[in-house]
Amino acid sequence: MTTKHTYLRDRSRRLRQTILETLATLPNAYMQPETVLMSALRHTLVPEVTEAELHRALEWLEEDALIHGERSSLSGTKWCITGIGRARCAEL
């Protein structure tokens, strides 16, 4: 695997870990608006996290049942960490 691929894989892993850690600091079942989550995560990596990177990471975490998203045409998407996600976060 090339250095670029390794870098991108590590960046993606770090972003997913940071999302879990960020959501784990919130009260149980609190739904964090995606816009607020993006603002909180934007400067955690260099270069800044893009919306595309965030959406890929959120989709990956949701597919693995580590987070849960609720989508609304009025309020946008909101996210919370699941029990499985809290357990995974505790392992990190």
C-alpha positions in Angstrom: 0.0 0.0 0.0 1.3 3.4 -0.9 2.1 6.1 1.6 -0.9 8.2 0.3 -3.3 5.3 0.8 -2.0 4.7 4.3 -2.3 8.4 5.1 -5.9 8.5 3.9 -6.8 5.3 5.7 -5.3 6.7 9.0 -7.0 10.1 8.5 -10.4 8.4 8.0 -9.8 6.2 11.1 -8.9 9.2 13.2 -11.9 11.1 12.0 -14.3 8.2 12.9 -12.6 7.9 16.3 -13.0 11.7 16.9 -16.7 11.6 15.9 -17.2 8.8 18.5 -15.3 10.6 21.2 -17.2 13.8 20.5 -20.6 12.2 20.6 -19.7 10.2 23.7 -19.2 13.4 25.7 -22.9 14.2 25.2 -25.8 13.0 27.4 -27.3 9.6 26.4 -29.7 9.8 23.5 -28.9 13.5 22.8 -29.2 14.2 19.1 -26.4 16.5 18.0 -27.2 18.5 14.8 -24.9 17.6 12.0 -24.1 21.3 11.4 -22.9 21.6 15.1 -20.9 18.3 14.8 -19.2 19.6 11.6 -18.2 22.8 13.3 -16.8 20.9 16.2 -14.8 18.6 14.0 -13.7 20.9 11.2 -10.4 21.9 12.8 -9.5 18.5 14.4 -7.4 17.4 11.5 -5.0 19.2 9.2 -6.1 19.9 6.5 -9.6 20.7 7.7 -12.2 18.0 7.5 -14.4 18.4 4.4 -18.2 17.7 4.3 -17.6 14.7 2.0 -15.1 13.2 4.5 -17.6 13.8 7.4 -20.5 12.2 5.5 -18.4 9.1 4.6 -17.3 8.7 8.2 -20.8 9.1 9.5 -22.2 6.6 7.0 -19.5 4.1 8.0 -20.2 4.5 11.7 -23.9 4.3 11.1 -23.5 1.1 9.0 -21.6 -0.5 11.9 -24.4 0.7 14.4 -21.9 2.8 16.4 -24.0 5.9 15.8 -27.6 6.6 14.9 -28.8 9.4 12.6 -32.3 10.9 12.3 -33.1 12.8 9.2 -35.7 15.6 9.0 -36.5 18.0 6.2 -37.1 20.7 8.7 -34.2 20.3 11.1 -31.6 18.4 9.0 -29.7 15.4 10.2 -29.0 14.8 13.9 -26.6 12.2 15.3 -26.2 10.3 18.6 -23.8 7.6 19.8 -25.3 4.1 20.4 -24.5 1.8 23.3 -22.3 -0.2 20.9 -20.5 3.0 20.0 -20.0 4.0 23.6 -18.4 0.5 24.3 -16.2 0.9 21.2 -15.1 4.3 22.3 -14.2 3.0 25.8 -11.9 0.4 24.1 -10.0 3.1 22.2 
